[in-house]
Amino acid sequence: MINEKIGFALNKIIASSTNGDYPLGLNKFLGATSGQGYSVFSMGTAEPDRVEEAIARAVRTLSENAEPDEAKGALLYIVGDTTLTPRELENSVGMLTSLMSNTSMGIQYGFSTKGRGSSTAILLASGFSKTKFDHYDPLAEVLGDGVLDPQPEEALEMGLETIFPLET
């Protein structure tokens, strides 16, 4: 299910234009992901006429992995139905800037009017210097300020005393 959603999202972002689909294109995708820092992908869905809610959910998902205000740029792709208006697209970009608290962030967007049954916001934000997983260290969580002793006081007698470690 997850792979299917990722495939759907990537297809919408980099596919060629067709009637009702206005993707961002492979060049913009590569430009966003090949720069400095991390890129974080997220999606949000909502009722067909609730594009803003879908964007808010995508930003909330993004914020679980990185600080939204650190993003240098974003690709936003909105999947709506045939009632999606240019004003909704304009409001969506403004809302994304506001939710991510970064007015200097460059946002590029595309859209599709072929959505049926829900609105979907696909967000690829890039330029993060770190993610919330960068400092995740399970041993540090368990030990706190304690440090593992690199030289144990006790050792097992195994008859390997004649083997010396290689040091450079």
N, C-alpha and C positions, 0 to 999 in steps of 0.2 A: 504494500500500500504506500509506504514512504517513497520507495523508488519510483512508483508510478507518478506520484505528485511532483517529485524532483524532475522527472522526464518531461512531464507536462509543462512545468515552469520554464525549464531550459528551452523547450521547443517554442514556447510563446515569446521568449526574449530574443532568440537568435534566428528564428525562421524567416523566410522571405515574406514580403507583403502579399496578402491576398485580400479579396473583397471582405471588408469588415475587420481585418487584422492589420495592425500597424506596429510591427515589432521594432525593437531597438537595433537589432542587427549584431552580427558577430564581431565587427570592429569595435563597437561600443562596449560589448561584453568583455572582450579581451583587454581593452583599454582600462576598464574598471578593475579587472582582476589581476592585471600584471604590474600594477604600480606598487608603491611602497606599502607595507603593512598587510594586515589581514583583511579578507573579505568575508562577510557574514551574510548568509542567505536566510530569508524568512518568508512566510506566507501567512495571510489571514483571509478568512472567508466570512461572509455575512449574507443576509437576505439580498435579493436581487437589486433593490433600490437603496442599499445601505453601503455605498462605496467607502464613505468615511469610516464606518465601523470596521470594514475589512482592513483598511490602512492602519487604524489604531491597533488592531490585533496583530498585524505584521510587525509593527514597531514594538509592541509588548513582547513578542517572541524574540525579536532582535535583542531587546534589553536584557533578556535572560542569559545572553552570551557575551555581550559587549556593552560598553557605555555609548548610547546613541549620539551624544554630543561630540564624541571623538571622530565621527565619520568625516572623511574628506569629500566623499562623493556618494551618490546613490543612483541606482537604476530602479525605476518604478514601472511596473507593468500592471495595468488594471484590466481585468476581464469583467465586463458588464454585459447587459443585454442591449437591445436596440434603442432603449430609452436613455442610454448614457449620453450626456450632453457635454459640449465643450466647457461650459461653466463648471460642471462637476470635475472635469479633468484639471482645470485651473485651480479650483478649490482644493483638490487632492494634493497638488504640489505644495500649495501654501500650508496645508495642514501637516504634511510630512515635515516641512521645514520647522514648523512650530513644535511638533511632537518630539523631534530630535534635538530641539534647542540649539540649532546651528544655522544661522542665517547665511553664513559664507559657504555652505556646502553646495556643490554643484549637483543638480538633479536633472537627469535625463529620463524621459518617460515615453512609454508606448501604450497602446490600448487595443482591446478587441471588443467588438459589439456582438460576439457570437456566444456569450455566456448564457447558460440556461439554468435557471433554478437557484443561482447564487452569484454574489459579487466576490471576486477574488483579487487580492492585492499581492503581487509578487515583488519582493523588495530584496535587492542585492546592494548592501552598503559596503563601502571599502575605505581603506586608509586607516584602519584601527592599529594602534601601536601595540595593543595587547587585547586578549580576551579574558573572560572570567576564569578560564581554565589554565591560563599561563602559570599561575601560582598555586595550582592545586597539587599538593603533595600529601598523599595519605599518611606517610610516616610522620610528617610534621604535625598533622592533625592528632595523631595518637600520642606522640612524644611531647608535644608542646615545645618548651624551650630545652628539653633534654636532648642530648647528643648521643648518637651511637658511638661506642668506644671502638676505635679502629684497631686497638691492640688488646685483645682479651687477656685477663689475668690467668685464666686457666686454659689449658689446651689438652686435647686428647693425644695419648701416646699411640702413634700409628706406625712407627718405624720409618718415617719419612724424614727424619732429621737431617739426613745427608743431602737432601734435595734443597737447593738454595733458590730463592726467587730471583728472577731476572730483573734487574733494575737498570734503567737507562739514565 
